Amino acid sequence: MNKFTILLLGSGGRESALAWKLAQSPKLEKLYIAPGNGGTTQYGTNVALSPLDFQSIKDFVLANAVSMVVVGNEDPLVAGIYDYFVADADLNGIPVVGPSKAGAMLEGSKDFAKEFMNRHGIPTAEHLSVDASTIEDGYRFIEKHQPPYVLKADGLAAGKGVLIIPDEQEAKSQLRAMLDGMFGASSSKVVLEQFLSGIECSVFVLTDGDSYKILPVAKDYKRIGEGDTGPNTGGMGAVSPVSFANECFMRKVEDSIIKPTIDGLKQENITYRGFIFFGLINVDGNPYVIEYNVRMGDPETEVVMLRIDSDLLDLLEGVVTGTLANRQLNIDPRYATTVMVVSDGYPGSYAKGKVITGIDSVSDSILFHAGTRRADDGTLLTSGGRVIAVSSYGATKEEALQKSFANIAKIDFEGKKFRRDIGFDLK
């Protein structure tokens, strides 16, 4: 049996869930997490490295006989970490789970993603990309469509670059503000979209560039307030499975979206070995792509990993060796839910360094740390807006949620907040 020493890049709840799953593999020799957080030390060794410091990553990989790099978040992928390894004679024998820089453009540029979908006949909303020189075209697009109006920064904006505006004049004003630098260089180009009305879900695929496996479908909840009110966050919770993502719907997803995406990447000679996230909306039973991400979602990973009843490292070995078709993916039939416990003030400004208590009394749930750190004396402290994801299994969605809420009651820190209605819109 091949044994792997893995470097996992990232520090959030997603990386905690990936580390939890990788640590269960008999193929794992050693797991490093860079930089990790206050909870990832349960699964491996935290390393004080930035995922964007490629030279330091190289030095660490060579010094510690790392045999696979798993990239959790999008920034290193968009910056080209896959290409960096391939181009370096010392590193090109060490596989990276994640797409090439060209493949990462599916997330790194919304304009690129939309044009890719156009080229390959993948269903998505009507759209137009504009910059400062073509802003008048943007105004005409707004005038032509009914409200609300969807404005997206072309580049990465930490999940905050999307505006949904109910008023035509405000949409025009915000378009100008975005092009004038509201989101920095990320909004020097803006994608305008027709608003689609429906219910969203997250579909995840693992691919070796040729074959693919469809992972459990999830639904996340972005708004800070119950009933999906208030500003968007990185995600307040998630549920899997998703009731409307039935066999008929998923057949449409596979035939009209997943297959054309994988085939399109091959046709364009884009190297892609890793996870693809399809942010979908169900419009009257038909799926449309809202966005691509080139990694697992957060907090969806905190339920998807619970439902993968196979060796994740075995699947990743299949990805990097081009043998994914020969690997087994089994799905746990139980429901999995996660509820995110966040800092007061999030997604705006919030205090850090609050003492977290009660995690040792949690039972029948799995805690995935997101924004935590350990003080020198071992005390667990808050260090982010999203602090801990509380994930649970259940025979029903309600049973799983009940377990998560019961354990959230045992966890305490000053300013603790969470949503009590995760999954409210699913039957």
N, C-alpha and C positions, 0 to 999 in steps of 0.2 A: 504494500500500500504506500502510495506517495504521501509524504508528510510535508506540511507547509508552515513556514514562518511568515506571518502576515503582518503588513503595516496597513492599518485602517486609518484613513484621513478624515478628520472631522471632530466635532465636539458637542453635538446636540443629541436630542432624543432619538433621532434616526440612527446615529452612530451607536448609541447605547443599545438599541434593538438589534442592529447588525452584529455588534460585539457579543451580545447575549446568545444569538443564534449560532455564530461562528464558534463560540466557546464550547458548544455541544458536540462539535464534530470530532470523530476519532481520527480524522486526517490532520487535525491542528497540532502542530508542534509548539508554536509560541505565537501569541497575539500582542502586537503593539498598537496603541491608539494614539494618534497625534492630532491635536493636543489632548483629546479626551476631556473628561469632566470629573466631578466628585463621585460619580457612581460607576464609571467604566473600569475602575481598578478591580471590581469584582470579577471581571472577565479577562483582563490582561494587564499590561504595563503601560501607563501613560508616559508619553514622551513630549517634552516641551519643544515641539516643532510647529511652525506655521505650515499649513497645507499649500501655501503659495511660495514657500522658500525652497525652490527646486534643488538648489545646490546643497542645502543642508539635508534635504531628503535623500539626495544621492549619497552623501557621506554616510548617513545613518544606515541606509539600505545595504551598502557595501560592507560596513563595519559589523553589521549584525546578521549577515547571511539571510536577509529577507528574500523570500522566494515568490511572493505575490503582493501587489499593492492594490487595495480596494479603496476606491475614491467615494467618499460619502456625499460631499456637497459639490455644487456646480462650479464654483469659482476656479479650482485647479483644472477642471476639464476644459472650461472655456479658455483658460490661459494656456492650455496645450501640454499638460503633463504627460499625456500618452505619447505625443510626438517627441517630447524631451527624452523619454526613455528610449524610444525607437532609434533616435538619432545619436545616442551616446553608446559608444562601443563597450563601455563597462556595464551598461544597464540594459542593453537591448535583448538580453536573454531572460530578463525578469518581467513577467507579464503584469499589465495594468488592467484592472477591471474598470472599464469606462471607455467612452468613444474617443476617437481622434479629435483634434481641434475642429476639423471640418464638420464632423458629426455633432460636436457640442454646439455648433451654430443653431441647431434646432431649438435650443434654449437661449443661447447667447444673443440671437437676433430674431425678434418677432417677425420682422420683414422677411428674413431668409426663410423662416418656418412657413409663413403664408405662401411665399412663392413656391416653396417645395411642395406644399399641398396642392397648389394650382397645377404644377407640372404633372402630378401623379393622380389627379382626380380624386383627392381625399376631401370629403365633405367638411366645410368650415363656413363661417359667416362671411358675407360679402365685406370687403375691406379695401382700404386705400392707405398707402404709406406716403407721408409728406415730410418735407424738411422746411427750413425757413424760406427757401426760394420758391416753394410750391404751396405755401400756406393758403393761397386763394383757392386752390383745388380742394383743400381740406374744408374750407368754409362751404364750398358747393356740395361736398359729400354730406356734411351736416344738414344743410338745407334740404337735401333730397330725401333724407331718411326721417323716420318718426323717432321721437324720444322713447326711452333714454338713449344717450349717446355713449359709446364705449371708446375711451382713449387709452392707448397703451404705449408706454415708453419702449422703444425698440430694444434697448440693451438691458442688462441685468440691473435691477433696482431693489434687490433684497425683498422681493415680494410686495413692494409698495408702489410700483409704477403703473398701476391700472386705476383709471378714474371712470366712474359711471355717473353721467350727468343728466338730470331730468329736463334741463332748460336749454334751448337752442343758443341763446346769447351767452349763457354761462359756458356752454361747451366750446364756443368760439374763443371766449376769453381764456379758458383753461388750456386750450390748444396752443395759443400764443405763449402762455406762461410756461408750458412744458417745453416748447421749442426755445424759449429764452433761458432754460436751464433749471427748471423746477426740480428735476432729478439729475442734474449735472449732465455729463456727456451722454448718459443713457437715454435722455430724451431729446437729443439733437435730431433724431428722427422719431416720428410718432406714427403708430398704426391706428387708424380709425376703423371701427368695426360696426356693422349692423348688430343691434342687440337681439340675442336669441332668448326666447322665453322657454324655460323647461327646468328640469332637475338635473343636477350635476353628479358625476361619479368619477373616480380615479381608477384607471386600468393600468396595470403594470406588466411589462414584458421583460423577460431576460433573453438576450440573444447573443449568439456567437458570430453574428453577421450573415448567417445562412439560415439555420433553424432557430426556433424560438419556443419559449414556454410562457404561457399566460398565467401570471400569478393571481392570487385571490384579489377580487375587486373590493374597493373600499370607498367610503364617502367621508369627506372631512368637513369641518365646520369652521369657517374663517372668521366670522364676525365675533366681536368681543362680547356682545350682548345676547341674551336669550331671545328666541324667536328670530335669530339672524338679524339683529339690530346693531347699530354702532359701527365703528371703523373696522376695517379688515385687520386681521392679525396673521401670524404665521400658521395659525391653526389651533383651535381650542379643543379638538377631540376628533375621533373617527370611529367608524363602525364597519365591520365586515362579517358576513356578506351583505350585499345591497339588494333589497327585495326586487327592485325593478330590473336589475341586471340578470334577467333570466336567460334560458338557453336561446330563445329566439333573438333577443336583443344582442347577446354576445356573439351570435353567428353573424349578425350585421356588422358588429364592431370588427370582428376578425376579417370578414370578407372585404369591407369597404375602407377600413382604416389600418389595421395591423399589417395585413399582407402587403398592401400597396406601399406602406412605409418601409418595411424591410426590403421589398423589391426595389423601391426607389433609391434607397441608400446603395444597394448593390449596383444598380444601373449607373449611378453617378460616381462609382468607385470611391465611396466614402467608407472608411474603416469604422465599424461600429461593433464593439464587443462589450456589452454591459447591460444596464437597465435602461428601459425607455418608459417614461411616464406619459400616459395619454390623459390629459384633462378633458373630459367629455361632458356634453350636455345632451340629455334625452329630450328631443323635441317631437312630441306626438309619436313616440316609439322608434324614432330614427336618431342614430348617434351622429353628432357633429364634434369636431375637434375645437376646443377652446384654446388649448396650448399644449405644447410638448415641454417636458422636462427631460434632462438627460441623466437622471439619477432617481433614486427612490424619493417619494414625497415624505414630508414630515408634518403632521403626526401619523400619516397612514402607515408608515413602516412599523409603527408600534402596535398595529393590529395585523398587518400582513405577515410579519415574521411569526406571530403566534399561530397562524393558520397554515404555514408551510410545514408539512409533516414529513419532510425529507431533509437530508444533509445538505445545508446551504453550501458548504465548502465543496462538496462533490459537484453540485450544479455549477459553481464558479470555475472549478477545474474544467468542466465541460465547455464553459464559455471561452476560456483562454487557450484550450487545445483544439477548438473547433469540433468537439464531440458532444455538444449539448443534446443532440437528438437521441443519443444513447443513454442519457441520464433519466432517472425517475423523479417525477414531481408528484408527490402525494399531498392532498389538501385535507386538513382537519375540518370535519363538517360542523364543528361547533361555531357559535358566534364569538367574536372577539370585539371588545370595545376598549377605547382609551379615552380618558378625560384628562385634560391638561390643567395642572395647577399653576397659576401665574401670579406675578407680582402686581400689587395695586398700582394703577397708573398705566400699565401695559395696554395697548401698544405705543403709548406716549412715553413720557419720562417716568422713571421709577427708581426707587432706592435699591441698592445692592447691599450685600453683607449681612442680611437678616439670618438669624440662627434658625435652622430647621430641626424640629424635634418630631419624634413619634414614628420614624420610618421603621424602627426595629419591631414595632408592634403590628406592622402590616402583615396580613396573612391572606392567602387565596387571591392575591393580585400580584402582578409583576410591576416593579417600579423602574421606569426608564428615566434616568436623570437627563436633564436638558441644560438648564442654567444653574448648575451647582458647582461648588469648589470646596476643597478641604482646607481649613486653616492649618497652621503649623502644628497645632495641638490635636488635630483630627476632627475638630468641630465642623459639621456640615453647614455651609452658608449658601445663601442665594447669590447668583452671579449673573442672572439674566432675567428677561421678561417672562419667558416660559421656563418654569423651574423643574417640574417633575410630571411625567406622563404616567398615569395609573391605569394599567391595562389588565383586563380580566377576560376569562372564558365564561361561557354560559350556554345552556341548551337553547336559550332564547336571548334576544338582544336585551330584554328587560332584566333577565337574571344576571347577565354580564355587567350591565350598568349598575345594578344594585350593589354588586360586589365592589365595583370601583368607587362608588359614592360612600359606601361603608368604610372603606380604607382611607379615602380622602379625609374623613372625619377624624382619623387618628393622626394625621400629619398636620403639623402646625408651623407657621412662621408669621411674623407680623405682616399684615396686608395680603394674606392668602385670598385668592379669588379663583373661581371656576364656574363653568356653565353647567346647569342642572338639567339641560334639555337636549343633550347630544342624542342624535338619532330621532328627534321629535317628528321629522317629516317622512319617516319611512314606516310603512305598515308592518 
